[in-house]
Amino acid sequence: MATLILAAVGSAVGGFIAGPLGALAGQALGGLGGAFLQPRAGVNTRVEIGPRLTKVAGLTSMEGAPLPRVYGRARIGGQMIWATRLLEQTNVSFAPGSGGKATGPARPAQVNISYTYFANFAVGLCEGPIAFVRRVWADGQELDLTTVTMRVYRGDEEQDADPLIVAKEGADVVPAYRGLAYVVFERMPLAQFGNRVPQLSFEVVRPVDGVARMIRAVDIIPGATEFGYQPKLHSSYPGPGTTVQENRSQSWAATDWQGSIDALQALCPNLESVALVVAWFGDDLRAGHCTIAPRVDNTFKTISWIFGSDWSVAGLSRATARLVSQIDGVSAYGGTPSDDSVVAAIKDLKARGLSVVFYPFVMMDIAAGNALADPWTGAASQPAYPWRGRIVCDPAPGRPATVDATSAAASQVAAFFGSAAPGRKRMVVSALRPALRRSLRAGRRRRRLSRRL
């Protein structure tokens, strides 16, 4: 009881004097005093206090250091231009003792006090303006930028002063460092770096003026990726204790989509329109035999409801869709983007102020060793994985006995298109409509829940 009372009193007094950090320190000291005062049936209390820092070590700054100028992409160091004292956090844990006798030898109670540290600092990089900072290394190891708070200032002539520096130093004395590209780390955890500021290096990207500013429209690929267009993290669980992040393969953004589109807009500031490529798969170069359908890259994936629904395209589920060809157990292609991810990508692009063109694309998935006659050469097997392929009548134009420009060619083309016709402009929208409805319903449910709360 003494421990609880004194810990509460210490927290209140410390918080009144020094804010949140003071409350933590007061709670720790109060609990420690209570542990000494509270009787424990003759069992002593042992206190272990971890190492505590007295000064900061790590990055330094040098008077008169040259200011680098970057063209293209370069990995550079930096000069520390501002820092606060280390932020100290006190951690207290308590293990009760035992009284001996029937339970064995007496064991004293133990109080463990340790300290963790955080750093606020700014690092000057190079002459601005830059496009963005792509990667950061700490002590030679790439840093996961989603685990730290890092603000990037591009170094243009309009940038404002950093709010953290303003809060610490005052608005009247803080420069905006216009013309200097720099980064600010806020409460960077130092435990993994031996409680010191690590040696940092940065991959800086600065496009050469001219071509990048002239780009108004681009295609977005790969087109064959089940969840690569999903702006939010999507994970699967192939086995016990195993998690696979389906749409994150880098360390500077939460998802590949976010990192890629952020970089695209930074490099092409005048971008206005994008074409979102979505691939389905054909299975034969002969128009009369080719079918086109969405495919998956794996027949089984366990998707947590936290990360959204599993793959679904045009009413097909993972269980009912065809699998792309495999090479030594590895998929030859990525799967068709799921309808939900395509809808989410379009909504994100529109929110970024971009016009969006839906770009259907046909990839040819023809495995090696097939027994499909080649309409172009007459060989008994078609070439493996021709990617785009050249779907044509059989025999192809230029070959003996070609059916080109005949009623037989017209019949083959009609078989290829099936019920599709030039006037049916809304086929793609109709295929995506179920996913759009699900998205709208989910949005309405979230709004109703927020109103209740």
Secondary structure, DSSP 8 states (H G I E B T S, - for coil): -HHHHHHHHHHHHHHHHHHHHHHHHHHHHHHHHHHHHS--TT--EEEEE----SS--S----TT-------EEEEE--EEEEE---EEEEEEEEE--B--GGG-S-B-EEEEEEEEEEEEEEEEEEES--SEEEEEEETTEE--GGGSEEEEE---TT----HHHHHHH-TTT----TTEEEEEEEEEE-GGGTSS---EEEEEEE--TTHHHH--EEEE-----SSTT-SS--EEEEETTEEEETT--SSSSSSHHHHHHHHHHHH-TT--EEEEEEEEEE--SBTTT--EE-EES-S---B-GGG----EETTEETTTSEE--EETTEESS-----HHHHHHHHHHHHHTT-EEEEEEEEEE---TT-----TTT--SS--S--BT---B-SS-TTSTT--TTSHHHHHHHHHHHTT--TT-TTHHHHHHHHHHHHHHHHHHHHHHHHHH-
